[in-house]
């Protein structure tokens, strides 16, 4: 599992986006039917930029960016904070998330999500130096890629239907949700290190990685900015923890969860 490449996830996401965009959408068929009915009845057709849709949208595409404040729990993080000049919160970092989904009903969506975040921290030993008081430096990197399924429930209807064809989106709609899946990670340290047996200094690279089960809950608000475009602002708490492996097999666990605050755009069809 440690050979997992985040680039393959993004390629899959892009393929799904393109497939959904090229697939025939019920809303487009209803739009053509509505225009035909309007023409047949002699009634004026609505303008192309009308502030409503022809039927309730079924497909959701989204992209969001934000900030991850990780829990950084487990004895691996405790060890690096004790020995190196790494403090709690140093692995907090920017994050991005892609979403594809379908509406299961007027107030329930099923979403597939993939995110990625990477933090890099420069450090040195707290209690050891080289000759001439030179610091012993190293770099720590933490890459996180959650791949999850989610159910999102709207606290109020996202819009209202008028007649057979017209769907008017609500300007502001709050939502909550929960989900889970897998969380791939890779933690790497490279640079100079101290051998605690003979206190010698050596250069090396250490790595652990793999998958962890993950779960999350969230709440947010969707704000309409255009006819088919919505701004989502969200807070999400995630939980993920797994035993270490590879060069860090002697440690117990590494915690990968945290609080994610994000904002992004969502497109509905």
GILIN-V645815 format. One record per residue. N is the residue number from 1. NEAR is the number of other C-alpha atoms within 8 Angstrom. Layout:
N|NEAR, N|NEAR
This chain:
1|6, 2|7, 3|4, 4|6, 5|6, 6|8, 7|6, 8|7, 9|9, 10|8, 11|8, 12|8, 13|9, 14|8, 15|8, 16|9, 17|10, 18|8, 19|8, 20|8, 21|6, 22|6, 23|6, 24|6, 25|7, 26|8, 27|12, 28|9, 29|9, 30|11, 31|11, 32|8, 33|8, 34|10, 35|9, 36|8, 37|8, 38|11, 39|10, 40|7, 41|6, 42|6, 43|7, 44|6, 45|7, 46|5, 47|5, 48|4, 49|5, 50|8, 51|7, 52|9, 53|15, 54|12, 55|13, 56|11, 57|9, 58|10, 59|11, 60|13, 61|12, 62|11, 63|11, 64|11, 65|11, 66|11, 67|11, 68|13, 69|11, 70|11, 71|9, 72|13, 73|10, 74|10, 75|10, 76|12, 77|10, 78|9, 79|8, 80|10, 81|11, 82|9, 83|9, 84|10, 85|11, 86|10, 87|6, 88|7, 89|8, 90|7, 91|12, 92|10, 93|10, 94|10, 95|12, 96|11, 97|11, 98|12, 99|12, 100|13, 101|11, 102|10, 103|13, 104|9, 105|6, 106|8, 107|12, 108|11, 109|12, 110|12, 111|12, 112|11, 113|13, 114|12, 115|12, 116|12, 117|12, 118|11, 119|10, 120|9, 121|10, 122|8, 123|11, 124|10, 125|12, 126|8, 127|5, 128|8, 129|9, 130|9, 131|5, 132|4, 133|6, 134|7, 135|9, 136|11, 137|11, 138|12, 139|11, 140|12, 141|12, 142|12, 143|11, 144|13, 145|12, 146|13, 147|12, 148|12, 149|11, 150|12, 151|11, 152|12, 153|10, 154|12, 155|9, 156|8, 157|10, 158|10, 159|9, 160|9, 161|11, 162|8, 163|5, 164|6, 165|12, 166|12, 167|13, 168|11, 169|11, 170|10, 171|7, 172|8, 173|13, 174|11, 175|13, 176|12, 177|11, 178|11, 179|11, 180|11, 181|11, 182|11, 183|14, 184|13, 185|11, 186|13, 187|11, 188|11, 189|11, 190|11, 191|10, 192|11, 193|11, 194|9, 195|9, 196|6, 197|5, 198|5, 199|7, 200|8, 201|9, 202|8, 203|8, 204|8, 205|8, 206|9, 207|11, 208|14, 209|13, 210|10, 211|10, 212|10, 213|11, 214|14, 215|11, 216|11, 217|11, 218|11, 219|11, 220|11, 221|11, 222|13, 223|10, 224|13, 225|7, 226|7, 227|11, 228|9, 229|11, 230|12, 231|12, 232|12, 233|11, 234|11, 235|11, 236|11, 237|11, 238|12, 239|11, 240|12, 241|12, 242|10, 243|9, 244|13, 245|10, 246|8, 247|7, 248|11, 249|10, 250|6, 251|9, 252|10, 253|11, 254|14, 255|12, 256|12, 257|13, 258|12, 259|12, 260|12, 261|11, 262|11, 263|11, 264|11, 265|11, 266|12, 267|10, 268|10, 269|9
